[in-house]
């Protein structure tokens, strides 16, 4: 199938066929180019490979045919001109931020970000003379008030980890575009199946591809997507930092992407059913899930999301001990970090984030001692409801 034939195809079709034009073999499952380097046929050929940015057959830190294929699928999925895969989600955001800002720059970000992103903003970039202001993501005017003449970047994450708080994407885009500020979003929780930030005017989107894109808890990867111009600039930083994705992990991601649409549909369905159960339970203080009408930003969620995702969090009554007791009683869900796999995972954020922040710091951003974060998997809906009901009894 030629690439042009996919222009009006469904997302399911694009996930399966967007890279077919890059597979020069007759193999239905594309081969893994498990090589560090490539031969040049002549001095002229080798020089051309060496001088062409992101050439897929020069040296695998610069590019690789397997990486090229998965990037093609990811760009088609997000609706981007280009994509760059990296060795982790943190590699993606780090390379991107360090490309956009430099000494004397200012960044406006949220108070609530994934812990690794928070570390990047609070502990790494200030060492390079970069200032960061973090604001309440629920208040769009706070982003505008934080802008300075040297603001180069607005960094958002919606829904945020772990409280499922939303940022008004269109409002942030309007503020940034009127001032020539670049916008970057962590779209990991929603995925492009549930939220289309580039369509709303965001410049760059990154993901921890470890999560839903891989989908099977068996790889570590990241990706950033946007215009060809921006991705090329980020690639130059990425080559220096060297956080490259290996061909085998790229192939695992490619395999996972083929079923992404089917999996997200079930993640969405299971999470909504579980959120509704938890909201009704007397032992639960509050549930954080944007699909619930009780979510304080439900109307915003309906405006900027087409589905509400497989992530939720809730606070059990009884605090730290009650949360630990609940996790110990679960049978189907595993007490494990990460998210987005086929299996349900449950963590206690106040404990899980201790390597990023103290219990006191967690409490200041709303992470209560009894809060639990759930990555809802693909198990049977009734089986999950029964398991959570037993654990709460």
C-alpha positions in Angstrom: 0.0 0.0 0.0 1.3 3.4 -1.0 1.5 6.1 1.7 -0.9 8.4 -0.2 -3.6 5.7 0.0 -3.8 6.2 3.8 -4.7 9.9 3.7 -8.3 9.4 4.7 -7.9 6.0 6.3 -9.1 5.2 9.9 -6.7 5.3 12.8 -6.9 1.5 13.0 -5.8 1.2 9.4 -3.0 3.8 9.8 -1.6 2.0 12.8 -1.2 -1.2 10.8 -0.1 0.2 7.4 1.6 3.6 7.9 5.0 2.1 7.7 4.5 -0.4 4.8 6.3 1.9 2.3 9.4 1.7 4.5 9.5 -2.1 4.6 11.6 -3.0 1.5 11.3 -6.8 2.2 8.5 -9.2 1.5 8.2 -10.0 5.2 4.7 -9.4 6.7 6.2 -8.7 10.1 9.0 -6.1 9.5 12.6 -7.2 10.2 14.6 -5.9 13.1 17.7 -4.1 12.0 19.8 -5.2 15.0 23.0 -3.5 14.0 25.0 -0.6 15.4 26.5 0.5 12.0 26.0 0.2 8.2 28.4 -0.3 5.3 28.9 2.4 2.6 29.2 1.1 -0.9 31.8 3.8 -1.8 33.5 6.9 -0.4 30.7 9.0 -2.0 27.9 6.8 -0.6 29.5 6.8 2.9 29.9 10.5 2.9 26.3 11.0 1.8 25.1 8.7 4.6 27.3 10.5 7.2 26.1 14.0 6.2 22.4 13.4 5.9 20.6 14.1 9.2 18.7 11.1 10.5 19.9 8.8 7.7 18.4 5.4 8.6 21.5 3.4 7.5 24.6 5.2 8.7 24.9 4.6 12.5 22.1 3.6 14.8 22.6 6.5 17.2 21.6 8.7 14.3 18.9 6.5 12.8 17.9 3.0 12.0 15.3 1.4 9.6 13.4 -0.1 12.5 13.3 3.2 14.3 12.3 4.9 11.0 9.3 2.6 10.7 7.9 3.1 14.2 8.4 6.9 13.8 6.3 6.8 10.7 3.4 5.1 12.5 3.7 7.4 15.5 3.7 10.6 13.4 0.6 9.3 11.5 -1.1 8.5 14.8 -0.5 11.9 16.4 -1.1 13.9 13.2 2.4 15.2 13.2 4.9 15.9 10.4 7.6 14.0 12.1 8.5 11.9 15.2 11.6 11.0 17.1 11.8 8.0 19.3 14.2 7.9 22.3 15.4 5.6 25.0 12.7 6.7 27.5 10.0 9.3 28.0 12.4 11.3 30.2 14.9 11.3 27.3 12.2 12.8 25.1 11.2 15.6 27.4 14.8 16.3 28.4 16.1 16.6 24.8 13.1 18.7 23.9 13.3 21.2 26.8 17.1 21.5 26.4 16.6 22.3 22.7 14.0 25.0 23.2 15.5 26.8 26.2 19.0 28.0 27.1 20.8 30.3 29.5 18.6 33.2 30.5 15.4 31.5 29.3 12.2 31.2 31.3 9.7 28.3 31.4 6.1 28.3 32.5 5.0 24.8 33.7 2.4 23.3 36.0 2.6 22.6 39.7 1.5 19.0 39.0 3.8 17.1 36.6 5.1 13.5 36.5 7.9 13.3 39.1 10.7 13.0 36.6 9.5 16.1 34.7 9.4 17.9 38.0 12.9 16.9 38.8 14.0 18.2 35.3 12.4 21.5 36.0 13.4 22.0 39.6 16.8 20.4 39.8 18.5 20.2 36.3 17.6 23.1 34.1 18.2 25.8 36.8 21.9 24.7 36.7 22.0 26.1 33.2 20.7 29.5 34.1 17.1 28.7 33.2 14.2 29.9 35.4 11.0 28.0 35.9 7.6 29.2 37.2 5.1 26.5 38.1 1.4 27.4 38.2 -1.9 25.8 39.1 -2.9 24.1 35.8 -6.6 24.5 36.6 -6.3 28.3 36.2 -5.5 29.3 32.6 -5.0 32.9 33.7 -2.1 31.8 35.9 -0.2 30.8 32.8 -0.7 34.3 31.4 0.3 36.0 34.6 3.5 34.0 34.8 4.8 35.0 31.3 7.9 37.1 31.2 9.8 38.8 28.3 12.2 35.8 28.3 9.6 33.0 28.4 10.5 30.5 25.7 8.4 27.5 26.7 5.0 26.5 28.2 5.1 22.9 29.4 1.8 21.2 30.3 0.6 17.7 31.1 -3.1 16.8 30.9 -4.5 14.7 32.5 -1.8 15.1 35.1 -0.2 12.4 37.2 -1.6 11.2 39.6 -4.6 13.5 40.3 -6.1 13.5 36.8 -6.3 17.3 36.8 -6.8 18.9 33.4 -5.2 21.8 31.7 -7.3 23.9 29.2 -5.1 23.2 26.1 -6.8 25.8 23.8 -6.4 28.5 26.4 -2.7 27.8 26.9 -2.2 27.7 23.1 -3.9 31.1 22.7 -1.7 32.7 25.4 1.5 31.2 24.0 0.8 31.8 20.3 0.1 35.5 20.9 3.5 35.9 22.5 5.6 33.6 20.3 6.1 31.0 23.0 6.6 27.3 22.1 4.2 24.8 23.7 5.0 21.3 24.7 2.5 18.7 26.2 2.9 15.4 27.9 0.1 13.4 26.2 1.1 10.0 27.8 -2.1 9.5 29.9 -4.6 10.4 27.1 -2.8 9.0 24.0 -3.7 10.5 20.6 -6.7 8.2 20.6 -8.3 10.2 23.4 -6.8 13.6 22.9 -5.4 15.5 19.9 -3.2 18.3 21.2 -1.5 19.1 17.9 -5.0 19.6 16.3 -5.6 22.2 19.1 -2.5 24.1 18.3 0.2 22.6 20.5 3.6 22.7 18.9 5.1 19.5 20.3 3.8 16.4 22.0 5.8 13.8 23.9 5.0 10.5 25.4 6.5 7.9 27.6 6.1 5.2 24.9 6.8 2.6 27.6 3.2 3.0 28.5 0.3 2.6 26.1 2.3 2.6 22.8 4.3 -0.5 23.9 1.3 -1.7 25.9 2.8 -4.9 27.3 5.1 -3.7 30.1 8.2 -5.0 28.3 10.0 -2.0 26.9 11.3 1.5 28.0 10.9 4.1 25.3 9.9 7.7 24.5 8.8 9.8 21.6 8.4 13.5 20.7 6.3 14.6 17.7 5.7 17.9 15.9 6.9 19.8 12.8 9.8 18.5 10.8 11.7 21.7 11.7 11.3 21.2 15.4 12.0 17.5 15.4 15.2 18.0 13.4 16.4 20.5 16.0 15.5 18.1 18.9 17.3 15.3 17.0 20.5 17.3 17.1 20.3 17.6 20.9 19.3 13.9 21.1 22.3 12.8 19.2 24.6 14.6 21.7 22.8 13.3 24.7 22.8 9.8 23.3 19.6 8.4 24.8 18.9 6.3 21.8 16.2 3.6 21.5 17.5 0.2 20.5 16.1 -1.5 17.4 14.5 -4.4 19.3 12.6 -2.1 21.6 11.5 -0.1 18.6 10.2 -3.3 17.1 8.4 -4.1 20.3 6.7 -0.7 20.2 5.8 -1.2 16.5 4.1 -4.5 17.4 2.3 -2.9 20.3 1.0 0.0 18.2 -0.8 -2.3 15.8 -3.4 -3.0 18.5 -3.4 0.4 20.3 -6.9 1.4 19.2 -8.5 -1.9 20.4 -6.6 -1.7 23.7 -7.5 1.9 24.4 -11.2 1.2 23.8 -11.1 -1.5 26.5 -9.0 0.6 28.8 -11.5 3.4 28.6 -14.5 1.1 29.2 -12.9 -0.6 32.2 -11.7 2.6 33.8 -15.2 4.2 33.6 -16.8 1.1 35.1 -14.3 1.0 37.9 -14.5 4.7 38.6 -18.3 4.4 38.9 -18.0 1.5 41.3 -15.5 3.4 43.5 -17.6 6.6 43.5 -20.5 4.6 45.0 -18.4 2.9 47.7 -18.7 4.1 51.3 -15.0 3.4 52.0 -13.8 5.8 49.3 -13.4 9.5 50.0 -13.0 10.8 46.5 -12.4 9.5 42.9 -10.3 11.4 40.3 -11.4 10.4 36.8 -12.3 13.0 34.1 -15.1 10.8 32.7 -17.2 11.1 35.9 -19.7 13.9 36.0 -18.5 14.6 39.5 -15.0 15.5 38.2 -14.7 19.3 38.7 -13.4 19.7 35.1 -15.7 17.2 33.4 -17.0 19.8 31.0 -13.4 20.6 29.9 -12.7 16.9 29.5 -15.7 16.6 27.2 -14.5 19.5 25.1 -10.9 18.4 24.6 -11.0 14.6 25.0 -12.8 12.0 22.9 -12.3 9.3 25.6 -11.3 9.5 29.2 -8.4 7.0 29.4 -7.4 4.1 31.5 -5.9 6.0 34.4 -7.7 7.0 37.6 -6.9 7.7 41.2 -9.0 7.6 44.4 -8.6 8.2 48.1 -9.6 5.6 50.6 -10.8 6.5 54.0 -8.3 5.6 56.7 -5.2 7.2 55.2 -1.8 5.5 54.6 -2.6 2.2 56.5 -6.0 1.8 54.7 -4.3 2.3 51.3 -1.7 -0.3 52.1 -4.3 -2.7 53.3 -6.3 -2.3 50.1 -3.3 -3.0 47.9 -2.5 -6.1 49.9 -6.0 -7.5 49.3 -6.1 -7.1 45.5 -5.8 -10.3 43.5 -5.8 -9.2 39.9 -4.0 -5.9 40.2 -0.3 -5.9 40.8 1.5 -3.4 43.1 3.9 -2.0 40.5 5.0 1.2 39.0 4.4 2.3 35.4 1.1 2.1 33.5 -0.6 1.5 30.2 0.0 -2.3 30.0 -2.5 -5.0 29.5 -2.6 -5.8 33.2 -4.0 -3.6 36.0 -1.4 -2.0 38.1 -1.9 -0.1 41.4 0.5 2.1 43.3 0.5 4.3 46.4 1.7 7.6 45.1 2.8 8.9 48.5 5.2 6.0 48.7 6.0 5.6 45.0 7.1 9.2 44.5 9.4 9.3 47.6 12.4 9.3 45.3 11.1 12.5 43.8 9.6 14.3 46.8 8.9 14.0 50.5 5.5 13.1 52.0 5.1 16.8 53.0 5.9 18.0 49.4 3.4 15.4 48.0 0.7 16.6 50.4 1.2 20.2 49.2 0.3 19.2 45.7 -2.7 17.2 46.7 -1.2 13.7 47.0 -3.0 12.5 50.2 -1.6 9.6 52.3 -4.7 7.5 51.3 -4.4 8.2 47.6 -4.1 5.2 45.2 -3.3 5.4 41.4 -4.7 2.7 39.2 -3.6 1.9 35.7 -6.7 -0.1 34.6 -5.9 -3.0 32.4 -7.7 -5.2 29.9 -9.1 -7.8 32.3 -12.8 -8.6 32.1 -14.8 -5.6 33.5 -16.8 -7.7 35.9 -13.7 -9.4 37.2 -12.1 -6.1 38.0 -15.1 -4.8 39.7 -15.4 -7.9 41.8 -11.7 -7.8 42.8 -11.8 -4.1 43.8 -15.1 -4.7 45.7 -13.5 -7.5 47.7 -10.4 -5.4 48.5 -12.6 -2.5 49.8 -14.9 -4.7 51.9 
